Amino acid sequence: MDSEASVAYALFRLKKWKPSEYYNMGAGERLITRAFLKQEIQDLKEEMKNKGR
């Protein structure tokens, strides 16, 4: 799966977005969305790690 499809899938799974909502964005908006998604995933991993302590 390419990175664009992976992002669209993650947004579908986590945010209930339709893939077209991501693909219809401009390039700049997709770039920011990917950065936000990456940060959210990092935050979730850190929260899960801290719950285990």
PyMOL CGO cylinders between C-alpha atoms (Angstrom):
from pymol import cmd
from pymol.cgo import CYLINDER

trace = [
    CYLINDER, 0.00, 0.00, 0.00, 1.45, 3.39, -0.91, 0.3, 1, 1, 1, 1, 1, 1,
    CYLINDER, 1.45, 3.39, -0.91, 1.78, 6.15, 1.67, 0.3, 1, 1, 1, 1, 1, 1,
    CYLINDER, 1.78, 6.15, 1.67, -1.18, 8.14, 0.34, 0.3, 1, 1, 1, 1, 1, 1,
    CYLINDER, -1.18, 8.14, 0.34, -3.43, 5.10, 0.61, 0.3, 1, 1, 1, 1, 1, 1,
    CYLINDER, -3.43, 5.10, 0.61, -2.07, 4.39, 4.11, 0.3, 1, 1, 1, 1, 1, 1,
    CYLINDER, -2.07, 4.39, 4.11, -2.94, 7.91, 5.21, 0.3, 1, 1, 1, 1, 1, 1,
    CYLINDER, -2.94, 7.91, 5.21, -6.41, 7.68, 3.67, 0.3, 1, 1, 1, 1, 1, 1,
    CYLINDER, -6.41, 7.68, 3.67, -6.95, 4.35, 5.44, 0.3, 1, 1, 1, 1, 1, 1,
    CYLINDER, -6.95, 4.35, 5.44, -5.74, 5.69, 8.80, 0.3, 1, 1, 1, 1, 1, 1,
    CYLINDER, -5.74, 5.69, 8.80, -8.08, 8.67, 8.49, 0.3, 1, 1, 1, 1, 1, 1,
    CYLINDER, -8.08, 8.67, 8.49, -10.92, 6.31, 7.58, 0.3, 1, 1, 1, 1, 1, 1,
    CYLINDER, -10.92, 6.31, 7.58, -10.17, 4.07, 10.61, 0.3, 1, 1, 1, 1, 1, 1,
    CYLINDER, -10.17, 4.07, 10.61, -9.43, 6.76, 13.17, 0.3, 1, 1, 1, 1, 1, 1,
    CYLINDER, -9.43, 6.76, 13.17, -11.53, 9.71, 12.03, 0.3, 1, 1, 1, 1, 1, 1,
    CYLINDER, -11.53, 9.71, 12.03, -14.29, 8.08, 9.95, 0.3, 1, 1, 1, 1, 1, 1,
    CYLINDER, -14.29, 8.08, 9.95, -13.26, 10.19, 6.93, 0.3, 1, 1, 1, 1, 1, 1,
    CYLINDER, -13.26, 10.19, 6.93, -14.21, 9.09, 3.45, 0.3, 1, 1, 1, 1, 1, 1,
    CYLINDER, -14.21, 9.09, 3.45, -11.08, 8.55, 1.34, 0.3, 1, 1, 1, 1, 1, 1,
    CYLINDER, -11.08, 8.55, 1.34, -12.37, 11.20, -1.07, 0.3, 1, 1, 1, 1, 1, 1,
    CYLINDER, -12.37, 11.20, -1.07, -12.20, 13.79, 1.73, 0.3, 1, 1, 1, 1, 1, 1,
    CYLINDER, -12.20, 13.79, 1.73, -8.45, 13.29, 1.85, 0.3, 1, 1, 1, 1, 1, 1,
    CYLINDER, -8.45, 13.29, 1.85, -7.84, 12.87, -1.89, 0.3, 1, 1, 1, 1, 1, 1,
    CYLINDER, -7.84, 12.87, -1.89, -9.90, 15.98, -2.76, 0.3, 1, 1, 1, 1, 1, 1,
    CYLINDER, -9.90, 15.98, -2.76, -7.68, 18.24, -0.61, 0.3, 1, 1, 1, 1, 1, 1,
    CYLINDER, -7.68, 18.24, -0.61, -5.01, 20.39, -2.14, 0.3, 1, 1, 1, 1, 1, 1,
    CYLINDER, -5.01, 20.39, -2.14, -1.39, 19.30, -1.80, 0.3, 1, 1, 1, 1, 1, 1,
    CYLINDER, -1.39, 19.30, -1.80, -0.68, 21.73, 1.06, 0.3, 1, 1, 1, 1, 1, 1,
    CYLINDER, -0.68, 21.73, 1.06, -3.72, 20.64, 3.04, 0.3, 1, 1, 1, 1, 1, 1,
    CYLINDER, -3.72, 20.64, 3.04, -2.78, 16.96, 2.56, 0.3, 1, 1, 1, 1, 1, 1,
    CYLINDER, -2.78, 16.96, 2.56, 0.74, 17.74, 3.80, 0.3, 1, 1, 1, 1, 1, 1,
    CYLINDER, 0.74, 17.74, 3.80, -0.62, 19.33, 6.98, 0.3, 1, 1, 1, 1, 1, 1,
    CYLINDER, -0.62, 19.33, 6.98, -3.13, 16.51, 7.46, 0.3, 1, 1, 1, 1, 1, 1,
    CYLINDER, -3.13, 16.51, 7.46, -0.33, 13.93, 7.23, 0.3, 1, 1, 1, 1, 1, 1,
    CYLINDER, -0.33, 13.93, 7.23, 1.73, 15.87, 9.78, 0.3, 1, 1, 1, 1, 1, 1,
    CYLINDER, 1.73, 15.87, 9.78, -1.25, 16.08, 12.16, 0.3, 1, 1, 1, 1, 1, 1,
    CYLINDER, -1.25, 16.08, 12.16, -2.00, 12.38, 11.73, 0.3, 1, 1, 1, 1, 1, 1,
    CYLINDER, -2.00, 12.38, 11.73, 1.63, 11.45, 12.40, 0.3, 1, 1, 1, 1, 1, 1,
    CYLINDER, 1.63, 11.45, 12.40, 1.60, 13.55, 15.57, 0.3, 1, 1, 1, 1, 1, 1,
    CYLINDER, 1.60, 13.55, 15.57, -1.68, 12.06, 16.74, 0.3, 1, 1, 1, 1, 1, 1,
    CYLINDER, -1.68, 12.06, 16.74, -0.36, 8.51, 16.27, 0.3, 1, 1, 1, 1, 1, 1,
    CYLINDER, -0.36, 8.51, 16.27, 2.80, 9.41, 18.22, 0.3, 1, 1, 1, 1, 1, 1,
    CYLINDER, 2.80, 9.41, 18.22, 0.66, 10.93, 21.00, 0.3, 1, 1, 1, 1, 1, 1,
    CYLINDER, 0.66, 10.93, 21.00, -1.54, 7.82, 21.16, 0.3, 1, 1, 1, 1, 1, 1,
    CYLINDER, -1.54, 7.82, 21.16, 1.51, 5.54, 21.37, 0.3, 1, 1, 1, 1, 1, 1,
    CYLINDER, 1.51, 5.54, 21.37, 2.94, 7.66, 24.20, 0.3, 1, 1, 1, 1, 1, 1,
    CYLINDER, 2.94, 7.66, 24.20, -0.39, 7.63, 26.07, 0.3, 1, 1, 1, 1, 1, 1,
    CYLINDER, -0.39, 7.63, 26.07, -0.60, 3.83, 25.77, 0.3, 1, 1, 1, 1, 1, 1,
    CYLINDER, -0.60, 3.83, 25.77, 2.99, 3.49, 26.94, 0.3, 1, 1, 1, 1, 1, 1,
    CYLINDER, 2.99, 3.49, 26.94, 2.33, 5.70, 29.97, 0.3, 1, 1, 1, 1, 1, 1,
    CYLINDER, 2.33, 5.70, 29.97, -0.83, 3.77, 30.92, 0.3, 1, 1, 1, 1, 1, 1,
    CYLINDER, -0.83, 3.77, 30.92, 1.32, 0.66, 31.28, 0.3, 1, 1, 1, 1, 1, 1,
    CYLINDER, 1.32, 0.66, 31.28, 3.44, 2.22, 34.02, 0.3, 1, 1, 1, 1, 1, 1,
]
cmd.load_cgo(trace, "trace")
